[in-house]
Amino acid sequence: MFVTQVMSEDRSCQNAVNQAAIKSLVKNLAVNSTYTGGYCKARQRLPLALPKEIARFLGRSLEAQVSSSWRWHGRRIRVVDGTSVTMPDTPENQKKYPQQGAQKPGLGFPIARLLAVTDLYTGSVLDVVFGRFQGKGSDEKALLRSVSALFESCDVVLGDAFFPTFIFIADMQAKGVDILMEQFGPRRKNIDFRRGKNRGTNDHVIEISKPDKKPNWIAQSKFDTLPEKILIREFKAKHKVFVTTFTERKIYPKQALSSLYKRRWEIETNFSQIKTILGMNILSCKTPEMVAKEIWVYVLAYNLIRLLMVQSACNVGRKPTDLSFKHCLQLWLCYLQQTAFIDDVAMVVLFKLMAQQRVGNRPGRIEPRALKRRPKAFPMLMKPRAKARDIVRKKGHPKKLK
């Protein structure tokens, strides 16, 4: 029920319980109560490890199903990026995930930072880590370090300009993992392509040195084992500067690397699907323990839809990323409303229906980050809600809002 709940447009506990009651009624079973207490207590008893391990297992199982013809140079591509989610403003959530410092007490919402590792070919989430939005150890680089064991020899890691630090690159090179990322902003300003070994126009291989000062988060013994220098390649393509460990120009021309990096944007669409379409951008649980469960149930629900997309795509000889996530989700929810049993014959037809709608290939698409539809003319809440209620009781609502 928890998984179905996060897939539904109305994600309230009341709606989940109501749906279960109606299903029992339609199937002539004992009708359940529509009170939510029993369901909410059952969710609290759910072990966090259960949705967490199932979601991870699904993600890696989907990655294993990738056809060799889909792979770039026969290699696995893993994409990393961060995002954030908010949750109900309760004392427990505020303590674990404090609101942003610029907001006054009582006017903001607890906020958590997430980092996800996804498979480029299936869009599945391989792992997620999350923590407080700001403060020591809360940035995306710190979260990435906590999942670095996920990367294995011959993997390729795509990421944005937050991640290509000396220590991370050296760690990946030691494991036989290659990286392709945008160059970090401050370093980008000081690049001189005349230095190092020339690999073409605005393309060179250089040595970079280990930091003189050890970061606080790394052990001295680990820091001492790092090489004094590492080789990296920097190149400029289409107004962006990239850093990579692919140093051979003939095997990996910069145009091919630039085209591969364009696909990093797919993790942004994956975030849109899990946050906007499924609704994970605003969580509903009121304690940190339940927030963690809710996040992993969302990841599990997302990977389940990705599983259907992979099976549908394989049946018709397409790539999973060619199919519409929302279309597959809608069909699956409609199917669940009609039956509680998985029928093999019906599933074959369902897979065909899922493969009918394809997402458009729109390279270079540009849209303004602005809303056309005007919001309702309510002012922002500038006082804690309890104080605002007291003012309304004493003075009434402002005239223009009546």
C-alpha positions in Angstrom: 0.0 0.0 0.0 2.9 2.4 0.8 4.3 2.0 -2.7 0.9 2.5 -4.3 0.3 5.5 -2.1 3.4 7.4 -3.4 2.5 6.5 -7.0 -1.0 8.0 -6.6 -1.8 11.7 -7.4 -3.6 11.9 -4.0 -0.8 10.7 -1.7 -2.7 11.0 1.5 -3.0 8.1 3.9 -6.8 8.5 3.8 -6.9 8.0 0.1 -4.7 4.9 0.4 -7.0 3.4 3.0 -10.1 4.3 1.0 -8.7 2.6 -2.1 -8.0 -0.6 -0.1 -11.5 -0.5 1.3 -13.1 -0.1 -2.1 -11.0 -2.9 -3.6 -12.2 -5.2 -0.8 -15.8 -4.2 -1.5 -15.6 -4.8 -5.2 -14.0 -8.2 -4.7 -16.7 -9.3 -2.2 -14.1 -9.5 0.6 -14.3 -8.3 4.2 -14.5 -4.5 4.0 -11.7 -2.7 5.8 -12.2 0.2 8.0 -11.5 3.7 6.5 -9.8 4.9 9.7 -6.1 5.5 9.0 -4.7 4.6 12.4 -3.9 1.0 11.7 -2.3 1.8 8.3 -0.1 4.5 9.8 1.1 2.3 12.6 1.9 -0.4 10.1 4.0 2.1 8.1 5.9 2.9 11.3 6.7 -0.7 11.9 8.1 -1.1 8.4 11.8 -1.7 8.6 13.8 0.9 6.7 16.1 -1.8 5.3 13.2 -3.4 3.4 12.4 -0.7 0.8 16.0 0.4 0.8 17.5 -3.0 -0.1 14.7 -3.8 -2.6 15.1 -0.4 -4.4 18.9 -0.9 -4.6 18.4 -4.5 -5.8 16.0 -3.4 -8.5 18.3 -0.6 -9.7 21.3 -3.0 -10.1 19.2 -5.7 -11.6 18.0 -3.3 -14.3 21.6 -2.1 -14.9 22.5 -5.8 -15.5 19.8 -6.1 -18.2 21.4 -3.4 -20.4 22.2 -4.6 -23.9 25.8 -4.3 -24.9 24.7 -2.4 -28.0 23.4 0.4 -25.8 26.7 0.9 -23.9 29.2 3.6 -24.7 32.4 1.8 -25.7 31.0 -1.2 -23.9 31.2 0.6 -20.5 28.7 1.3 -17.8 27.8 5.0 -17.4 26.8 6.2 -13.9 25.5 9.7 -13.5 25.7 11.6 -10.1 23.9 14.7 -9.1 22.2 16.3 -6.1 18.8 17.8 -5.4 16.7 18.7 -2.4 13.3 17.9 -0.8 11.2 19.6 1.8 9.0 18.1 4.5 6.4 19.1 7.1 7.5 21.7 9.6 7.6 19.7 12.8 10.1 20.1 15.6 11.5 16.6 14.9 12.1 17.4 11.2 13.5 20.8 12.0 16.1 19.3 14.4 17.3 16.7 11.9 16.9 18.8 8.7 17.0 22.5 9.7 15.4 25.0 7.3 17.6 27.4 5.4 19.3 30.0 7.6 18.0 33.0 5.7 14.4 32.1 6.7 12.9 33.3 10.0 11.8 30.6 12.5 8.3 29.4 11.8 8.3 30.6 8.2 10.4 27.9 6.5 10.3 24.2 6.0 12.8 21.5 6.9 14.9 20.7 3.9 17.2 17.8 3.1 19.9 17.4 0.4 19.9 14.2 -1.7 22.5 12.8 -4.0 21.6 10.1 -6.4 23.6 7.7 -8.6 21.7 6.6 -11.7 22.3 4.3 -14.6 22.4 6.3 -17.9 20.8 3.6 -20.0 17.8 2.6 -17.9 17.4 5.7 -15.8 17.2 3.5 -12.6 18.4 4.8 -9.3 21.3 2.7 -8.0 21.7 4.4 -4.7 20.6 7.5 -2.8 22.2 9.3 0.2 20.7 12.3 2.0 21.4 14.6 4.9 20.9 18.1 6.2 20.9 20.9 3.5 23.6 23.0 5.1 26.4 22.7 7.6 29.5 20.6 8.0 29.5 17.5 5.8 26.3 18.4 4.1 27.5 19.3 0.6 27.2 17.2 -2.5 30.9 16.2 -2.5 30.6 14.8 1.0 27.5 12.8 0.0 29.4 11.5 -3.1 32.2 10.2 -0.9 29.7 8.1 1.0 28.7 6.2 -2.2 32.1 6.1 -3.9 32.3 2.3 -3.2 29.5 1.9 -5.7 31.9 2.7 -8.6 33.8 -0.3 -10.0 36.6 -0.8 -12.5 35.7 0.3 -16.1 32.8 2.4 -14.9 32.4 6.0 -16.3 31.1 8.7 -13.9 29.4 11.8 -15.3 28.9 14.8 -13.0 28.7 18.5 -12.9 31.4 21.0 -11.8 30.9 20.3 -8.0 32.7 17.0 -8.1 36.1 16.9 -10.0 38.4 17.4 -7.0 42.0 16.0 -6.9 41.1 13.4 -4.2 38.0 12.1 -5.9 39.8 11.8 -9.3 42.8 10.1 -7.7 40.5 7.7 -5.9 38.6 6.8 -9.1 41.8 6.3 -11.1 43.1 3.9 -8.5 39.9 1.8 -9.0 40.1 2.0 -12.8 37.1 4.3 -13.0 37.1 7.1 -15.6 35.3 10.5 -15.1 33.9 13.1 -17.4 32.8 16.3 -15.7 32.6 20.1 -16.2 35.7 21.9 -14.8 35.3 23.7 -11.5 34.5 27.4 -11.9 37.5 29.0 -10.2 40.0 26.7 -12.0 38.2 27.3 -15.3 39.3 30.9 -15.3 43.0 30.0 -15.0 43.3 27.4 -17.7 46.1 27.9 -20.2 45.8 25.4 -23.1 49.4 26.1 -24.1 50.6 24.2 -21.1 51.0 20.4 -20.9 50.7 18.0 -23.8 48.8 19.4 -26.7 45.8 17.2 -27.9 44.4 19.7 -30.4 42.7 23.1 -30.3 41.8 24.0 -26.7 42.6 20.4 -25.6 45.6 19.3 -23.5 46.8 16.8 -20.9 48.3 18.2 -17.7 49.5 17.1 -14.3 47.8 18.4 -11.2 49.4 18.2 -7.7 48.0 16.9 -4.5 46.7 19.6 -2.1 49.3 20.9 0.3 46.8 20.9 3.2 44.9 17.7 4.2 41.1 18.2 4.4 39.6 17.5 7.8 37.3 14.8 6.5 40.1 12.4 5.2 42.3 10.3 7.5 46.1 11.1 7.4 46.9 7.5 6.5 44.5 7.7 3.5 45.9 11.1 2.5 49.5 9.8 2.6 48.7 7.0 0.1 47.4 9.5 -2.6 49.8 10.1 -5.5 51.6 13.4 -5.5 50.5 14.1 -9.1 47.8 12.8 -11.4 47.2 13.2 -15.2 44.0 14.7 -16.4 42.8 16.0 -19.7 41.1 19.4 -20.1 39.3 20.5 -23.2 36.9 23.2 -24.3 33.8 22.3 -26.4 30.8 24.5 -27.1 31.7 27.2 -24.5 32.2 24.6 -21.8 35.4 23.4 -20.2 35.6 19.7 -19.3 37.9 17.6 -17.2 38.3 13.9 -17.9 40.6 11.0 -17.3 40.2 9.9 -21.0 43.6 11.2 -22.2 43.7 9.4 -25.6 42.4 11.9 -28.2 42.2 9.3 -31.1 40.1 6.9 -29.1 38.1 9.6 -27.3 37.8 12.7 -29.4 36.5 15.7 -27.6 33.4 15.9 -29.8 32.4 12.4 -28.7 33.1 13.2 -25.0 31.0 16.4 -25.3 28.1 14.4 -26.9 28.3 11.9 -24.0 28.3 14.7 -21.4 25.1 16.1 -22.9 23.3 13.0 -21.7 24.2 14.0 -18.1 21.1 16.1 -18.4 19.0 12.9 -18.3 19.5 12.7 -14.5 17.7 16.1 -14.3 14.7 14.6 -16.1 14.9 11.6 -13.8 14.7 14.0 -10.8 11.7 15.6 -12.4 10.0 12.3 -12.8 10.5 11.2 -9.2 10.0 14.7 -7.6 7.3 16.2 -9.9 5.4 13.3 -11.4 5.6 11.0 -8.3 5.6 14.0 -5.9 8.8 13.4 -3.8 9.6 17.1 -3.9 7.3 17.7 -0.9 7.4 14.8 1.6 4.5 14.2 4.0 6.0 12.3 6.9 6.4 14.2 10.2 9.4 12.5 11.8 12.9 11.9 10.4 12.6 8.1 10.7 9.4 8.1 8.5 11.0 10.7 6.1 13.8 8.2 5.4 11.3 5.4 4.8 9.3 7.7 2.5 12.3 8.6 0.4 13.2 5.0 -0.1 9.7 4.0 -0.9 9.6 6.7 -3.6 12.9 5.4 -5.0 11.4 1.9 -4.9 8.2 3.0 -6.7 10.4 4.9 -9.3 12.5 1.8 -10.0 9.4 -0.4 -10.3 8.2 1.8 -13.1 11.6 1.8 -14.7 11.5 -2.0 -14.6 8.3 -1.9 -16.6 9.8 0.5 -19.0 12.9 -1.7 -19.6 10.7 -4.8 -20.2 8.5 -2.9 -22.6 11.4 -1.4 -24.5 13.1 -4.8 -24.9 9.9 -6.3 -26.3 9.8 -3.8 -29.1 13.6 -3.3 -29.6 13.8 0.3 -28.3 15.8 1.9 -25.5 14.0 2.5 -22.1 14.9 6.2 -22.2 12.8 6.5 -25.4 9.6 5.7 -23.5 7.4 8.1 -21.5 7.7 7.6 -17.7 4.3 9.3 -17.0 2.6 7.2 -19.7 3.9 4.0 -18.2 2.9 5.1 -14.7 -0.6 6.0 -15.7 -1.1 2.6 -17.4 0.2 0.7 -14.4 -2.1 2.6 -12.0 -5.1 1.9 -14.3 -4.1 -1.8 -14.4 -3.9 -2.0 -10.6 -7.3 -0.4 -10.2 -8.8 -3.2 -12.3 -7.1 -6.2 -10.8 -4.9 -7.2 -7.9 -3.4 -10.1 -9.8 -0.7 -10.2 -12.4 -1.9 -11.9 -15.5 0.9 -12.9 -17.9 -1.3 -12.4 -21.1 -2.5 -9.0 -19.9 1.0 -8.0 -19.1 2.2 -8.6 -22.6 -0.5 -6.3 -23.9 0.3 -3.8 -21.2 4.0 -3.7 -22.3 2.9 -3.0 -25.9 0.7 -0.2 -24.7 3.6 1.3 -22.7 5.9 1.2 -25.7 3.4 3.2 -27.9 4.2 6.6 -26.4 7.7 7.9 -27.0 9.3 11.0 -25.6 10.6 13.5 -28.1 14.2 13.9 -29.0 14.7 17.7 -28.7 18.4 18.5 -28.6 19.3 22.1 -27.7 15.8 22.8 -26.5 15.6 26.1 -24.6 12.6 27.1 -22.5 12.3 30.3 -20.3 12.4 29.6 -16.5 9.2 31.5 -16.0 5.5 30.9 -15.4 2.9 32.2 -17.7 -0.1 31.5 -15.4 -0.3 34.0 -12.7 -0.6 32.8 -9.1 -3.4 33.9 -6.8 -2.7 37.3 -5.2 -2.1 36.1 -1.6 0.8 37.7 0.2 3.7 35.7 1.6 3.3 34.5 5.2 5.7 36.8 7.2 4.9 35.6 10.7 4.6 32.2 12.3 1.2 30.7 11.6 0.1 30.8 15.2 0.8 34.5 15.5 -0.9 35.2 12.1 -4.0 33.5 13.4 -4.1 35.6 16.5 -3.9 38.8 14.4 -6.8 37.6 12.2 -8.9 36.8 15.4 -8.2 40.3 16.7 -8.4 42.4 13.5 -9.9 40.1 10.9 -8.6 39.4 7.4 -7.2 42.4 5.4 -9.9 43.9 3.3 -8.4 43.0 -0.1 -8.4 39.3 0.9 -12.0 39.1 2.0 
